[in-house]
């Protein structure tokens, strides 16, 4: 279930808010057309009143369909929430190996959220994982000409944002942070690349990449628990 602190919870709530807004918008447009048809029904003589009412209804349906199909960000937020949920399930497996795993944390004094925060079993460093639903057909994620590209779309600013969010973790917690972009159901050239210090990896290869980041020091569960509490205090659950 999507509960506060679970992967994708705040993104799903935002999708719901935007969907509700679009439903209200569609209803208003359809209602206006029906209203005009109703006025025509009352004022038009004879059979024209029926024609006016039918025309108003048809226009209402047409406008409703048009407004519903109009691009809306709620679908993008829903895709993001589902992607975060899938990646979160993968990362939750790491708890069995002594990793600390947190999801959907709010960055203080900003509108940014941290999708997934991992504490290495040694307690010596953190991994910040940001999920991206970059899965347009035939759109390969690659680095070309010094730019991170998702199909024809440059994404260097997204990598910069991930580095900034990782830096906020470093400033608050005082540990090194490895920034990672996990691409859900997309295609990263070579499965894994590094751009400006940010690892960009296919989500189905994420655990392999995490295993290979650094040699495995001895686990320290007490330290992991303490760092987890510190992160929970400094980065509260996103709402």
C-alpha positions as CSV (number, residue, x, y, z in Angstrom):
1,X,0.0,0.0,0.0
2,X,1.0,3.6,-0.5
3,X,1.4,5.0,3.0
4,X,3.5,8.0,4.2
5,X,7.1,7.1,4.0
6,X,6.6,4.5,1.3
7,X,8.1,4.8,-2.1
8,X,6.0,7.0,-4.4
9,X,3.5,8.1,-1.8
10,X,3.8,11.9,-2.2
11,X,3.9,11.6,-6.0
12,X,0.7,9.6,-6.0
13,X,-1.0,12.2,-3.8
14,X,0.0,14.9,-6.2
15,X,-1.3,12.9,-9.1
16,X,-4.6,12.6,-7.3
17,X,-4.8,16.3,-6.6
18,X,-4.1,17.1,-10.3
19,X,-6.6,14.5,-11.5
20,X,-9.3,15.9,-9.2
21,X,-8.6,19.4,-10.6
22,X,-8.9,18.1,-14.2
23,X,-12.2,16.3,-13.4
24,X,-13.6,19.6,-12.0
25,X,-12.3,21.4,-15.1
26,X,-14.0,18.9,-17.5
27,X,-17.2,19.1,-15.6
28,X,-17.3,22.9,-15.8
29,X,-16.8,22.9,-19.6
30,X,-19.4,20.2,-20.1
31,X,-21.9,21.9,-17.8
32,X,-21.5,25.2,-19.5
33,X,-22.3,23.6,-22.9
34,X,-25.4,21.9,-21.4
35,X,-26.4,25.1,-19.8
36,X,-26.3,27.0,-23.1
37,X,-28.3,24.1,-24.7
38,X,-30.9,24.3,-21.9
39,X,-31.4,28.1,-22.3
40,X,-31.9,27.4,-26.0
41,X,-34.5,24.8,-25.2
42,X,-36.4,27.3,-23.1
43,X,-36.2,30.2,-25.5
44,X,-36.3,28.6,-29.0
45,X,-39.6,28.1,-30.6
46,X,-41.1,24.6,-31.4
47,X,-38.8,21.9,-32.6
48,X,-35.8,24.2,-32.5
49,X,-35.8,23.9,-28.7
50,X,-35.2,20.2,-28.9
51,X,-32.4,20.8,-31.5
52,X,-30.9,23.3,-29.2
53,X,-30.9,21.0,-26.3
54,X,-29.4,18.1,-28.3
55,X,-26.8,20.4,-29.8
56,X,-25.9,21.6,-26.3
57,X,-25.5,18.0,-25.0
58,X,-23.4,17.0,-28.0
59,X,-21.2,20.1,-27.5
60,X,-20.9,19.2,-23.8
61,X,-19.7,15.7,-24.5
62,X,-17.3,17.0,-27.2
63,X,-15.8,19.6,-24.9
64,X,-15.5,17.1,-22.0
65,X,-13.6,14.7,-24.2
66,X,-11.4,17.5,-25.5
67,X,-10.6,18.8,-22.1
68,X,-9.9,15.2,-20.8
69,X,-7.5,14.5,-23.6
70,X,-5.7,17.8,-23.1
71,X,-2.2,17.1,-21.8
72,X,-2.2,17.1,-18.0
73,X,0.7,16.6,-15.5
74,X,-1.3,14.2,-13.4
75,X,-0.5,11.4,-15.8
76,X,3.2,12.2,-15.5
77,X,3.0,12.3,-11.7
78,X,1.2,8.9,-11.7
79,X,3.9,7.4,-13.9
80,X,6.5,8.7,-11.5
81,X,4.7,7.3,-8.5
82,X,4.5,3.9,-10.0
83,X,8.1,4.0,-11.1
84,X,9.2,5.0,-7.5
85,X,7.1,2.1,-6.2
86,X,8.8,-0.4,-8.4
87,X,12.3,0.8,-7.6
88,X,11.4,1.0,-3.9
89,X,10.5,-2.7,-3.9
90,X,13.9,-3.5,-5.4
91,X,15.7,-1.4,-2.8
92,X,13.8,-2.8,0.1
93,X,15.5,-6.2,-0.5
94,X,18.7,-4.5,0.7
95,X,17.4,-4.5,4.3
96,X,18.2,-8.2,4.5
97,X,21.9,-7.3,3.9
98,X,22.0,-4.7,6.6
99,X,21.4,-1.6,4.5
100,X,19.2,1.2,5.9
101,X,16.4,2.1,3.4
102,X,14.2,5.2,3.6
103,X,11.8,6.6,1.0
104,X,10.1,9.8,0.1
105,X,11.8,12.3,2.4
106,X,11.4,16.1,2.1
107,X,14.4,18.3,1.7
108,X,14.2,21.1,4.4
109,X,13.3,24.6,3.2
110,X,12.7,23.5,-0.4
111,X,10.0,21.8,-2.6
112,X,12.3,18.9,-3.4
113,X,11.8,15.3,-2.3
114,X,14.4,12.5,-1.9
115,X,13.0,9.4,-3.6
116,X,15.2,6.8,-1.8
117,X,18.0,7.2,0.7
118,X,20.3,4.2,1.5
119,X,22.7,3.8,4.4
120,X,25.5,1.4,3.6
121,X,25.8,-1.5,6.0
122,X,29.1,-0.2,7.3
123,X,27.5,3.2,8.1
124,X,30.4,4.9,6.3
125,X,28.5,6.4,3.4
126,X,25.0,7.0,1.9
127,X,23.5,6.4,-1.5
128,X,20.8,8.7,-2.9
129,X,18.7,7.1,-5.6
130,X,16.4,9.3,-7.7
131,X,13.9,7.4,-9.9
132,X,13.1,8.6,-13.4
133,X,10.3,7.2,-15.6
134,X,12.3,7.7,-18.8
135,X,10.8,4.9,-20.9
136,X,9.6,6.5,-24.2
137,X,9.8,4.1,-27.1
138,X,13.3,3.9,-28.6
139,X,14.6,6.7,-26.5
140,X,18.0,5.6,-25.3
141,X,19.7,7.4,-22.3
142,X,23.3,8.2,-23.3
143,X,26.1,10.8,-23.0
144,X,26.9,12.5,-26.3
145,X,28.8,15.7,-26.9
146,X,29.3,16.1,-23.2
147,X,25.5,16.1,-22.6
148,X,23.2,13.6,-20.9
149,X,20.5,12.8,-23.4
150,X,17.2,10.9,-23.1
151,X,16.3,10.3,-26.7
152,X,16.3,13.8,-28.2
153,X,15.8,15.6,-24.8
154,X,18.8,16.9,-22.8
155,X,18.7,15.9,-19.1
156,X,21.8,17.6,-17.7
157,X,19.7,19.8,-15.4
158,X,18.1,16.7,-13.9
159,X,21.5,15.3,-13.1
160,X,22.5,18.6,-11.5
161,X,19.4,18.5,-9.4
162,X,20.2,15.0,-8.2
163,X,23.7,16.2,-7.3
164,X,22.3,19.1,-5.4
165,X,19.9,16.9,-3.4
166,X,22.8,14.5,-2.6
167,X,24.8,17.5,-1.4
168,X,22.0,18.5,1.0
169,X,22.2,15.0,2.5
170,X,25.9,15.4,2.8
171,X,25.6,18.7,4.6
172,X,23.0,17.6,7.0
173,X,24.3,14.1,7.9
174,X,28.0,14.6,7.4
175,X,28.6,11.5,5.3
176,X,29.7,11.0,1.7
177,X,26.8,10.5,-0.6
178,X,26.8,8.6,-3.9
179,X,24.1,10.1,-6.3
180,X,22.3,7.6,-8.5
181,X,19.5,8.0,-11.1
182,X,17.5,4.8,-11.5
183,X,15.8,4.6,-14.9
184,X,12.6,2.6,-14.6
185,X,11.7,0.5,-17.6
186,X,13.9,2.6,-19.9
187,X,17.2,1.9,-21.7
188,X,20.5,3.3,-20.5
189,X,23.3,2.8,-23.0
190,X,25.5,0.1,-21.6
191,X,23.1,-0.4,-18.7
192,X,25.2,2.0,-16.5
193,X,27.0,5.3,-17.2
194,X,28.3,8.1,-15.1
195,X,27.6,11.8,-15.9
196,X,29.1,14.6,-13.8
197,X,29.6,12.2,-10.9
198,X,26.0,10.8,-11.1
199,X,25.5,7.1,-11.8
200,X,22.7,6.6,-14.3
201,X,21.6,3.0,-14.3
202,X,18.8,0.7,-15.6
203,X,16.6,-0.1,-12.6
204,X,16.9,-3.8,-13.1
205,X,20.7,-3.5,-12.8
206,X,20.5,-1.3,-9.7
207,X,21.4,-3.9,-7.1
208,X,24.5,-5.0,-9.1
209,X,25.7,-1.4,-9.4
210,X,25.2,-0.8,-5.6
211,X,27.1,-4.0,-4.8
212,X,30.1,-2.7,-6.9
213,X,30.3,0.9,-5.6
214,X,32.9,0.3,-2.9
215,X,34.5,-2.7,-1.1
216,X,32.3,-4.1,1.6
217,X,33.6,-3.1,5.1
218,X,32.3,-4.9,8.1
219,X,28.7,-4.2,8.9
220,X,27.7,-1.9,11.8
221,X,24.0,-2.3,12.5
222,X,24.1,0.1,15.5
223,X,25.6,2.8,13.4
224,X,23.1,2.2,10.6
225,X,20.3,2.6,13.0
226,X,21.7,5.8,14.4
227,X,22.2,7.3,10.9
228,X,18.7,6.2,10.0
229,X,17.3,8.2,13.0
230,X,19.3,11.2,12.1
231,X,18.0,11.2,8.5
232,X,14.4,10.7,9.8
233,X,14.9,13.7,12.0
234,X,16.4,16.0,9.4
235,X,14.4,14.9,6.4
236,X,10.8,14.3,7.4
237,X,8.3,12.2,5.5
238,X,7.0,14.0,2.4
239,X,3.3,14.7,2.5
